[in-house]
Amino acid sequence: MVNNKLNIIDNKIKINNIYCCDCLDFMQTIEDDFVDLVVTSPPYDDLRDYKGYLFNYQQIAKELYRIIKPGGVVVWVVGDKIKKGNKSLTSFRHALAFQEVGFNVHDTMIYRKKNTPFMRSNAYTNCFEFMFVFSKGSPKTFNPLKEKTARSGMEMLVHNKKSDGINKKILGRLNEEKTKTNIWEYAVGLGGTTNDKIAFNHPAVFPEKLAQDHILSWSNEGDLVFDPMCGSGTTCKMALINNRNYLGCDIAQEYVDIAIERVNHYLNKDMQLSIF
Ligand SMILES: C[S@@+](CC[C@H](N)C(=O)[O-])C[C@H]1O[C@@H](n2cnc3c(N)ncnc32)[C@H](O)[C@@H]1O
């Protein structure tokens, strides 16, 4: 039986596809321990008008724990609204809910936005969201991203410091690169977030580079990357470009249409996804 709305055949989802569906209904069609990595950003605090859709983050956390493989990772990008001078702390509530259903809070990373407008007269301008990294047990994959060190070449290095506090120094070569810190910075807006103009018909797109950096860090080629609230399809697009399998779902048909258009741009005509 084919359910046109979901394009689910015999109750089985097809990977490398994007569906229009409530993510909780959608995840019920996915078997246990199926997904390698989730990179997603939920709606929070009514900050944007997503046509009034609500979502149950406790139940979503539970379902994600069921469908993610042991050692799999969920990257959850979320911020906080300020209501009458009071931060909502929704981000923390979400993180605690994920911990309660069994996830490790492997890291609390920061997504720093390079170009944020000044917003509050009595506080510093907020320029970040959290990128919680939840894992089912210890992450099975970690391909650390590197960055250039400030200094390189030969230098006198501290060596063999003992309890007497005396530093010996020897000539050594400094590393040219080091593992990045857990604060990642991205430009936002056209040319930063993405060059796909159509993506901005969605109100809250996250940067392609952010999705790609997590995909490269926590998955390998051929792995399955899922975004249960895929919006304009950023995670699906970056998974495809980086030779991962992808699966996306969003409750709003107009966003699914955008996601499909963005992904189709990278697929041969005979492989293109159709809009149901
Ligand atoms: C912050 S946006 C995601 C944006 C996306 N990361 C991107 O780059 O375009 C959150 C999305 O969640 C979707 N959404 C809200 N409730 C949902 C639900 N119950 N099931 C699936 N998607 C839902 C909204 O339609 C919205 O597109």
The ligand as an SDF file (V2000), in Angstrom:
LIG
                    3D

 27 29  0  0  0  0  0  0  0  0999 V2000
   14.0050   25.5390   13.4400 C   0  0  0  0  0  0  0  0  0  0  0  0
   13.1060   24.8720   12.1220 S   0  0  0  0  0  0  0  0  0  0  0  0
   14.2750   23.8020   11.3220 C   0  0  0  0  0  0  0  0  0  0  0  0
   15.0910   24.5140   10.2770 C   0  0  0  0  0  0  0  0  0  0  0  0
   16.1150   23.6540    9.5630 C   0  0  0  0  0  0  0  0  0  0  0  0
   17.1810   23.2370   10.4410 N   0  0  0  0  0  0  0  0  0  0  0  0
   16.6940   24.3760    8.3600 C   0  0  0  0  0  0  0  0  0  0  0  0
   17.9140   24.5620    8.2690 O   0  0  0  0  0  0  0  0  0  0  0  0
   15.9010   24.7910    7.5050 O   0  0  0  0  0  0  0  0  0  0  0  0
   11.9850   23.7590   12.8950 C   0  0  0  0  0  0  0  0  0  0  0  0
   11.0600   23.0050   11.9750 C   0  0  0  0  0  0  0  0  0  0  0  0
   10.2920   22.0840   12.7360 O   0  0  0  0  0  0  0  0  0  0  0  0
    9.0790   21.8580   12.0420 C   0  0  0  0  0  0  0  0  0  0  0  0
    8.1460   21.1830   12.9630 N   0  0  0  0  0  0  0  0  0  0  0  0
    7.4580   21.7160   13.9990 C   0  0  0  0  0  0  0  0  0  0  0  0
    6.7630   20.7630   14.6320 N   0  0  0  0  0  0  0  0  0  0  0  0
    7.0160   19.5930   13.9870 C   0  0  0  0  0  0  0  0  0  0  0  0
    6.5950   18.2510   14.1700 C   0  0  0  0  0  0  0  0  0  0  0  0
    5.7680   17.9110   15.1700 N   0  0  0  0  0  0  0  0  0  0  0  0
    7.0520   17.2940   13.3170 N   0  0  0  0  0  0  0  0  0  0  0  0
    7.8870   17.6290   12.2920 C   0  0  0  0  0  0  0  0  0  0  0  0
    8.3250   18.8920   12.0680 N   0  0  0  0  0  0  0  0  0  0  0  0
    7.8920   19.8570   12.9110 C   0  0  0  0  0  0  0  0  0  0  0  0
    8.6570   23.2500   11.5870 C   0  0  0  0  0  0  0  0  0  0  0  0
    7.7590   23.1750   10.5030 O   0  0  0  0  0  0  0  0  0  0  0  0
   10.0480   23.8430   11.2170 C   0  0  0  0  0  0  0  0  0  0  0  0
   10.2900   23.7500    9.8380 O   0  0  0  0  0  0  0  0  0  0  0  0
  1  2  1  0
  2  3  1  0
  2 10  1  0
  3  4  1  0
  4  5  1  0
  5  6  1  0
  5  7  1  0
  7  8  2  0
  7  9  1  0
 10 11  1  0
 11 12  1  0
 11 26  1  0
 12 13  1  0
 13 14  1  0
 13 24  1  0
 14 15  1  0
 14 23  1  0
 15 16  2  0
 16 17  1  0
 17 18  1  0
 17 23  2  0
 18 19  1  0
 18 20  2  0
 20 21  1  0
 21 22  2  0
 22 23  1  0
 24 25  1  0
 24 26  1  0
 26 27  1  0
M  CHG  2   2   1   9  -1
M  END
$$$$
